[in-house]
Amino acid sequence: HKCKCYDGFVGFDCSQNATKISYWNDDFSFSRRLDYISPESWRYISFVYSENEGVSNSNPVKKKIPLDQLAVLIEFDDISQGSDPDLYIRYGQLPSLTKYDYKDATCDSCQKKTQPKVLQNLKQGTYWIGVTASCCIPSSLTVRVTVGNTTSFPAPPPGDDANSKGDKDNSSSHFILTHEELSFMISSVIVVF
C-alpha cells in the first residue's frame, strides 16, 4: 500500500519535504534555501526532463541549446558552518543512502566542499536531488540548479556518470584522510558520559 502524497511531500509515509522546480530565474537557474536539515533527515528537490519542454518547462529553444548539448548543474552554496550536507541524485525515484545514481558525501566540515555536479545526456522523466545532513549537527544550505550547455559547465571527472543504469551501493565506499583531516576530526569529537 502506497500513500498518495500532497504536493510538497514525498516518501513511503509522505513525511519528507519536497520541492518541485516549476520556475526559472532569468539566467535559467533555480535556488532553494534548505534551513535546518536535522541529522539523518532528508530534503528533496525534483525536476522533470522532456524533449518538448526541456528541464521543468525551461524550454531549451529559448536558450537555443540543442537537446544533445543540454546539461544541468547542481551545486551547494552558503553551507552553515561546521555542518556536513551530502548530495544524492537518482533518476525516477527518491535517492537514499544505499540507492542513488550519484552521491557526494564529501566531509564539508573537514575543510572540503561538495563539488558541483553536471548531469548530461538526460533521459525523459523525473530526477530527484536528495540532501541529507551527516552526523551530528543540522545543516542549512542553498541548492542551486542551473540549465545550460554542456560546454558552459565544468566537465565531469573521468568515471563520474550520474546517468548510469542501476543503483550504486555505497557499502564499499572508503575514504583516505590526510593527517590534518584526521587531527581535525579527533579534536572535534565530544564525548558524553
C-alpha positions as CSV (number, residue, x, y, z in Angstrom):
1,H,0.0,0.0,0.0
2,K,1.5,3.3,-1.1
3,C,0.3,6.7,0.2
4,K,-0.9,9.4,-2.2
5,C,1.1,12.4,-1.0
6,Y,0.0,16.0,-1.1
7,D,2.2,18.4,-3.1
8,G,5.4,19.2,-1.3
9,F,5.7,15.9,0.4
10,V,7.2,12.5,-0.7
11,G,8.3,9.2,0.7
12,F,6.7,6.0,1.9
13,D,4.7,7.8,4.6
14,C,4.6,11.2,2.9
15,S,6.6,12.8,5.7
16,Q,9.6,14.0,3.6
17,N,9.6,17.7,2.3
18,A,10.0,18.0,-1.5
19,T,10.2,20.9,-3.8
20,K,9.3,20.6,-7.5
21,I,11.1,23.0,-9.7
22,S,8.4,24.9,-11.6
23,Y,10.0,28.2,-12.5
24,W,13.4,29.6,-13.5
25,N,15.2,32.9,-13.0
26,D,16.3,34.9,-16.0
27,D,19.7,33.1,-16.0
28,F,17.9,29.7,-16.1
29,S,18.8,28.9,-12.5
30,F,16.7,27.9,-9.6
31,S,17.8,28.3,-6.0
32,R,16.2,27.0,-2.8
33,R,17.4,27.6,0.7
34,L,17.1,24.5,2.9
35,D,17.2,25.5,6.5
36,Y,17.8,23.2,9.4
37,I,18.1,19.7,7.9
38,S,18.4,17.7,11.1
39,P,21.0,14.8,11.1
40,E,19.8,11.7,9.2
41,S,16.8,13.5,7.7
42,W,16.3,14.4,4.1
43,R,15.1,17.2,1.8
44,Y,14.3,16.7,-1.8
45,I,14.1,18.8,-5.0
46,S,12.9,17.3,-8.3
47,F,12.9,18.4,-11.9
48,V,11.3,16.7,-15.0
49,Y,13.0,16.5,-18.3
50,S,11.2,16.1,-21.6
51,E,12.3,16.7,-25.1
52,N,9.4,19.1,-25.8
53,E,9.5,21.2,-22.6
54,G,13.2,20.9,-21.6
55,V,14.0,20.8,-17.9
56,S,10.9,21.6,-15.9
57,N,9.5,23.7,-18.7
58,S,12.7,25.7,-19.2
59,N,12.1,25.2,-23.0
60,P,15.6,25.0,-24.3
61,V,14.6,26.6,-27.5
62,K,14.5,30.0,-25.7
63,K,18.2,29.5,-24.8
64,K,19.0,27.9,-28.2
65,I,20.6,24.8,-26.7
66,P,20.5,21.7,-28.9
67,L,18.9,18.9,-26.8
68,D,22.1,16.7,-27.2
69,Q,24.1,19.5,-25.5
70,L,21.6,20.3,-22.7
71,A,23.1,19.9,-19.2
72,V,22.0,20.6,-15.6
73,L,24.5,21.9,-13.0
74,I,23.7,21.2,-9.3
75,E,25.7,22.9,-6.6
76,F,25.6,23.8,-2.9
77,D,26.3,27.3,-1.6
78,D,26.2,29.1,1.7
79,I,26.6,26.0,3.8
80,S,26.2,26.5,7.6
81,Q,29.5,26.5,9.5
82,G,30.5,23.1,10.8
83,S,27.7,21.2,9.1
84,D,28.2,18.3,6.6
85,P,25.4,18.1,4.0
86,D,25.6,15.3,1.4
87,L,24.2,15.3,-2.1
88,Y,22.5,12.3,-3.7
89,I,20.8,12.2,-7.2
90,R,18.6,9.5,-8.6
91,Y,16.6,9.2,-11.8
92,G,13.0,8.1,-11.4
93,Q,12.9,7.5,-7.6
94,L,13.9,9.1,-4.4
95,P,17.6,8.6,-3.6
96,S,18.7,7.0,-0.3
97,L,22.0,6.2,1.4
98,T,22.1,2.9,-0.5
99,K,20.2,3.7,-3.7
100,Y,21.4,6.5,-5.9
101,D,22.9,7.2,-9.3
102,Y,25.3,9.8,-7.9
103,K,26.5,10.9,-4.5
104,D,28.9,13.3,-3.0
105,A,29.4,12.6,0.7
106,T,32.5,14.9,0.9
107,C,33.3,15.9,4.5
108,D,32.4,19.6,4.2
109,S,33.3,20.2,7.9
110,C,36.8,18.9,7.1
111,Q,37.5,22.0,5.1
112,K,36.4,20.4,1.8
113,K,33.4,21.4,-0.3
114,T,30.8,19.4,-2.1
115,Q,31.7,19.6,-5.8
116,P,29.2,20.9,-8.4
117,K,27.6,18.0,-10.3
118,V,26.8,18.3,-14.0
119,L,24.1,16.0,-15.4
120,Q,24.4,15.3,-19.2
121,N,22.6,13.0,-21.6
122,L,19.3,13.4,-19.8
123,K,16.6,10.8,-20.1
124,Q,13.0,11.8,-20.2
125,G,11.5,11.6,-16.7
126,T,11.9,12.9,-13.2
127,Y,15.3,13.5,-11.5
128,W,15.5,13.6,-7.7
129,I,18.1,15.6,-5.8
130,G,18.4,14.5,-2.2
131,V,20.2,16.4,0.6
132,T,20.8,14.8,3.9
133,A,22.7,16.1,7.0
134,S,25.5,13.8,8.1
135,C,26.3,13.2,11.7
136,C,25.9,15.4,14.5
137,I,24.7,18.9,13.7
138,P,21.9,20.2,11.5
139,S,22.8,21.6,8.0
140,S,21.5,24.7,6.3
141,L,22.5,25.5,2.7
142,T,21.3,26.8,-0.7
143,V,20.9,24.3,-3.5
144,R,21.3,25.9,-6.9
145,V,20.2,24.1,-10.1
146,T,21.1,25.7,-13.5
147,V,20.2,24.7,-17.0
148,G,22.8,25.3,-19.7
149,N,25.0,24.0,-22.4
150,T,27.5,21.1,-21.7
151,T,30.3,23.4,-22.8
152,S,29.4,26.1,-20.3
153,F,29.8,23.8,-17.2
154,P,32.9,22.0,-15.9
155,A,33.4,18.6,-17.4
156,P,32.7,15.7,-15.0
157,P,35.8,13.8,-13.8
158,P,36.5,10.5,-15.6
159,G,34.3,7.7,-14.4
160,D,31.7,10.1,-12.9
161,D,28.5,9.3,-14.7
162,A,25.3,10.1,-12.8
163,N,23.3,8.8,-15.7
164,S,24.5,5.2,-15.4
165,K,21.9,2.4,-15.1
166,G,21.2,0.7,-11.8
167,D,21.7,1.8,-8.3
168,K,25.1,2.3,-6.7
169,D,25.6,0.7,-3.4
170,N,27.8,2.8,-1.1
171,S,28.7,-0.1,1.2
172,S,32.1,-0.4,-0.4
173,S,32.9,3.3,-0.1
174,H,36.1,4.2,1.7
175,F,37.9,7.4,2.5
176,I,41.5,8.3,2.8
177,L,42.2,11.1,5.3
178,T,45.2,13.3,5.5
179,H,46.9,13.8,8.8
180,E,45.4,17.3,9.2
181,E,41.9,16.0,8.5
182,L,42.2,13.2,11.0
183,S,43.6,15.6,13.6
184,F,40.7,18.0,12.9
185,M,38.2,15.1,13.3
186,I,39.8,13.8,16.5
187,S,39.9,17.3,18.0
188,S,36.2,17.8,17.1
189,V,34.9,14.7,18.9
190,I,32.9,15.4,22.1
191,V,32.5,12.5,24.5
192,V,29.3,12.5,26.5
193,F,29.1,10.2,29.6
